Amino acid sequence: MAARGGRTTSGPWNRLKPANFDPLEAIGLPSKGDNRLLDFKAQERYYTKIVERYMAFCSDAGRGDELLRRLARLEISQEGGKSDKGHRVPFPITADFAVKNHPLDIGTSGQRDLGILMMSMRKLREGIVASHRVDDFSVQAYIFCIRLSILVKQMESYHPAILHLLKKMHPIHPLTKTELQEFVGYLVLDLACRQNDLGEAYLVRHTWSLKDAKVDAILRALAHDNYFLFWKVKRSVDGHKSKLMEFAEGGMKRQTLKCLGRSYLTIDLPSLEQYTNTNWNSLTKDYGVGWQLDSSKVIIRKPKAR
C-alpha cells in the first residue's frame, strides 16, 4: 500500500518493541480489588511462577551448585511434604539458601527481584485468606512464604503468616509434628530475639509444648546474658534460626562489652573478637568502643594509682 507522498511503508505499523510483561506484577492485591487470586487454580499457577522466579534469583546470585546441594539435603522440607494421612501434593519447596556468614551480594537488580518476590507472596497470601482456602497447597504456600521471609528478615511478612498458619490453618488442616515444632520455634525466637519479650516466648513454648534443644539454649542465653552460649548456638543452628537470632545480636554484643568492661582491666584481642563475634574495627566504629589497642592486647582501663 502506497503511503502519502508516494512512499511505501517499510514494515508493519506496530514496529515498537513490546513492553516487558511480568506475570507476577500483572496481578494486583486482592485487598485492592483484584479478585483473580481468589480462584484456586490461579493461586497454584501464581505460586509456581513465584517459585520459578525464586529459583532463577538463586541461580543468578551465582550459587546454583549450593542451591542444588541444599535441595538434596533438605530434610525439614522433605518431611514437610508429607502428612500423617498420606502424601501432600508435590508443590515446589524452598531451600535454606542463605548461608550463614556468606551474605548474598544481589545488587540493585537483585533487590528489585527480591522486592517483586516479597510482594507476590503477599498477594498470594491475601488470595488464600480471602478465599478461605485451607488444604495441602495453602499450607505449603504459607510454609514457603514464611521461610523465605525469614531469610530476608521481613518481619511484616513472616510474623502474621506464622500466626495464621498456627492459629487458623493448623486446627483445620494439622501440620506434621516436625512442621509444628519448626514454626512454633520460629515464633518463640521472634518473640525472644526481635520483640525482646522473653516472658511471652516462654509462654508460647509452654502452650505449644515445644521441644527444641537449640531454642531452649537460645532462651537460656538471652535470659542470663550468656554471650558464650549465644554465639555457640548461633554457629550450630540452621539458616532460618540464625536469621532470627540476628535481631538479638546488637543487644548481646553491647551486654558483652558491658560485662567485659566491668570485669577486666585488659583482654587479648582474639578473645574480645570471639566473645563479641565482631572484629575490632567494627567494635570501634559501630559500637563506640573507646578502649586502647596495644598490639594484640586491648587495654580496657588502667588500674588506679595507689
C-alpha positions in Angstrom: 0.0 0.0 0.0 1.4 3.4 -1.1 1.8 5.9 1.7 1.1 9.5 1.5 3.6 11.3 -0.9 4.2 8.1 -2.9 6.3 6.4 -0.3 5.6 2.8 0.7 5.7 1.6 4.3 8.8 -0.3 5.3 7.1 -2.7 7.6 4.1 -3.3 9.9 2.6 -0.4 11.8 3.4 -1.8 15.2 7.1 -1.6 15.0 7.5 -0.6 18.7 9.1 -3.1 21.0 6.5 -4.9 23.1 6.5 -3.9 26.7 8.1 -6.3 29.2 5.3 -8.3 30.8 5.9 -9.6 34.3 3.3 -12.2 35.2 4.0 -11.6 38.9 3.4 -7.8 38.7 0.4 -8.1 36.4 -1.8 -9.3 39.2 -2.8 -6.9 41.9 -3.5 -7.2 45.6 -6.9 -8.9 46.4 -7.3 -6.3 49.2 -7.2 -3.6 46.5 -9.9 -5.2 44.4 -8.1 -7.6 42.2 -10.0 -10.9 42.6 -8.1 -13.1 40.2 -6.2 -14.8 43.0 -9.4 -15.9 44.7 -9.5 -18.8 42.1 -7.8 -21.9 43.4 -6.2 -22.8 40.0 -5.0 -19.3 39.6 -3.4 -19.4 43.0 -1.5 -22.6 42.1 -0.3 -21.2 38.8 0.8 -18.0 40.5 2.7 -19.9 43.3 4.5 -21.9 40.6 5.7 -18.7 39.0 6.9 -17.4 42.3 9.0 -20.5 43.0 10.4 -20.4 39.4 11.4 -16.7 39.9 13.0 -17.6 43.3 15.0 -20.4 41.7 16.1 -18.1 38.9 17.0 -15.5 41.5 19.2 -18.0 43.4 20.9 -19.1 40.2 21.6 -15.5 39.2 23.3 -15.0 42.5 26.0 -17.4 41.5 25.1 -20.1 44.0 23.4 -22.7 41.8 25.6 -25.6 43.0 24.9 -24.6 46.6 21.2 -24.5 45.9 21.2 -28.0 44.4 23.2 -29.3 47.3 20.9 -27.9 49.9 17.8 -29.1 48.0 19.2 -32.6 48.1 19.8 -32.3 51.8 16.5 -30.5 52.6 15.3 -32.7 55.5 12.8 -30.3 57.0 11.1 -29.5 53.7 11.0 -33.2 52.7 9.3 -34.0 55.9 7.0 -31.1 55.4 5.9 -32.6 52.1 4.3 -35.5 53.9 1.3 -35.7 56.2 0.3 -38.3 58.8 -2.6 -39.4 56.5 -0.5 -39.8 53.3 1.4 -37.6 50.9 0.8 -34.0 50.1 0.6 -32.6 46.7 4.2 -32.2 45.5 4.3 -28.4 45.2 7.7 -26.8 45.0 9.5 -26.1 48.2 12.0 -23.5 49.3 15.6 -24.1 50.2 17.6 -22.8 53.2 19.6 -20.8 50.7 21.0 -18.0 52.8 24.2 -19.5 54.1 25.4 -18.2 57.5 28.5 -15.9 57.3 28.1 -15.8 53.5 25.8 -12.8 52.8 24.1 -12.7 49.4 25.5 -9.9 47.2 22.5 -9.4 45.0 23.0 -5.8 43.7 20.3 -3.4 42.6 18.7 -5.8 40.1 18.6 -8.5 42.7 17.0 -6.1 45.2 14.2 -5.3 42.7 13.6 -9.0 42.0 13.5 -9.7 45.7 11.0 -6.9 46.2 8.8 -8.4 43.5 9.0 -11.8 45.1 8.0 -10.5 48.5 5.1 -8.5 47.1 4.0 -11.5 45.1 3.9 -13.7 48.2 1.8 -11.1 49.9 -0.7 -11.2 47.0 -0.8 -15.0 47.2 -1.4 -15.0 51.0 -4.2 -12.4 50.7 -5.8 -14.6 48.0 -5.6 -17.7 50.1 -7.1 -15.9 53.1 -9.8 -14.2 51.1 -10.8 -17.5 49.5 -10.9 -19.3 52.9 -8.6 -22.0 51.5 -7.1 -24.5 53.9 -5.6 -27.5 52.3 -2.3 -29.1 51.3 -1.5 -26.4 48.8 -2.3 -23.4 51.0 -0.2 -24.9 53.9 2.8 -25.5 51.6 2.5 -22.0 50.1 2.5 -20.5 53.6 5.5 -22.6 54.6 7.4 -21.3 51.5 6.5 -17.7 52.2 7.4 -17.9 55.9 10.8 -19.5 55.3 11.8 -17.1 52.6 10.6 -14.1 54.5 12.7 -15.1 57.5 15.8 -15.4 55.3 15.3 -11.8 54.2 14.3 -10.7 57.8 11.0 -9.2 56.7 9.0 -9.5 59.9 5.9 -7.8 58.4 5.6 -10.9 56.2 6.7 -13.9 58.3 5.1 -12.9 61.6 1.4 -12.6 60.6 1.9 -15.6 58.3 3.2 -17.8 61.2 0.2 -16.7 63.4 -2.2 -17.6 60.6 -0.5 -20.9 59.9 -0.6 -22.0 63.6 -3.9 -20.5 64.7 -6.1 -20.7 61.6 -4.8 -23.4 59.4 -3.3 -25.9 61.8 -6.7 -26.5 63.7 -8.4 -27.4 60.4 -5.6 -29.0 58.4 -3.0 -30.2 61.0 0.7 -29.7 60.4 3.0 -32.7 60.8 4.8 -32.8 64.1 8.1 -31.7 62.5 6.4 -28.7 60.8 4.6 -27.7 64.0 7.8 -27.8 66.1 9.6 -25.8 63.3 7.2 -22.9 63.1 6.4 -22.7 66.8 10.2 -22.5 67.2 10.3 -19.6 64.8 7.5 -17.8 66.7 9.3 -18.3 70.0 12.6 -17.0 68.6 10.8 -13.9 67.1 9.3 -13.1 70.4 12.6 -13.5 72.3 15.1 -12.1 69.7 13.2 -9.4 67.8 10.5 -8.4 70.2 12.7 -8.8 73.3 9.7 -10.5 75.2 11.2 -13.5 76.9 8.1 -13.9 79.1 5.8 -14.3 76.1 8.4 -16.5 74.4 8.4 -18.9 77.3 4.6 -18.9 77.5 4.3 -19.8 73.8 6.9 -22.5 74.2 4.9 -24.0 77.1 1.5 -23.6 75.4 2.6 -25.4 72.2 4.7 -28.0 74.1 7.8 -27.0 72.1 10.7 -29.4 72.5 13.7 -28.0 70.7 17.1 -28.1 72.5 18.5 -25.3 70.3 15.6 -22.9 71.0 15.9 -23.7 74.7 19.6 -22.9 74.7 18.9 -19.6 72.9 16.3 -18.7 75.5 18.7 -19.5 78.3 21.5 -17.5 76.7 19.2 -14.4 76.4 17.7 -14.8 79.9 21.2 -15.0 81.5 23.1 -12.7 79.1 25.3 -15.7 78.3 27.2 -14.5 75.3 29.4 -17.5 75.1 26.4 -19.9 74.8 24.6 -17.4 72.4 27.4 -17.4 69.8 28.0 -21.2 70.2 24.3 -21.9 69.5 24.2 -19.5 66.6 27.1 -21.3 64.9 25.2 -24.6 65.1 21.6 -23.7 64.1 20.1 -23.6 60.6 19.9 -20.5 58.4 16.3 -19.6 59.5 17.0 -19.7 63.2 20.3 -17.9 62.7 18.5 -15.1 60.9 16.0 -14.7 63.7 18.9 -14.6 66.2 20.4 -11.7 64.3 17.7 -9.5 65.8 19.3 -10.0 69.2 22.9 -9.7 68.2 23.2 -6.0 68.8 21.9 -6.2 72.4 24.0 -9.3 73.1 27.2 -7.5 71.9 26.5 -4.4 74.0 25.8 -6.5 77.0 29.0 -8.5 76.4 31.0 -5.3 76.2 29.5 -4.1 79.5 30.4 -7.3 81.2 33.9 -7.3 80.0 34.3 -3.6 80.8 33.3 -4.2 84.4 35.3 -7.4 84.9 38.7 -6.9 83.2 41.4 -4.4 83.0 42.9 -5.9 79.8 41.9 -8.6 77.4 43.6 -10.1 74.4 42.2 -9.1 71.1 41.3 -12.6 69.7 39.3 -13.3 72.9 37.4 -10.0 72.6 36.5 -10.6 69.0 35.4 -14.2 69.8 33.2 -13.1 72.8 31.5 -10.4 70.8 31.6 -12.2 67.4 32.8 -8.9 65.9 36.2 -7.7 64.6 38.0 -4.8 66.3 37.2 -2.2 63.5 33.5 -2.9 63.8 33.6 -2.6 67.6 35.2 0.8 67.4 33.2 2.1 64.5 29.7 0.6 65.1 29.7 0.1 68.9 31.7 3.1 70.1 34.4 1.1 71.9 37.0 3.5 73.1 39.4 1.0 74.6 43.1 1.2 73.7 44.6 -1.4 71.4 48.2 -2.3 72.2 49.5 -4.8 69.6 47.3 -7.9 70.3 46.2 -6.7 73.8 43.2 -4.4 74.5 43.5 -2.1 77.5 40.0 -1.6 78.9 41.0 0.6 81.9 44.2 1.3 83.8 44.5 0.5 87.5 44.1 3.4 89.8 47.4 4.7 91.3 47.7 4.0 95.0 
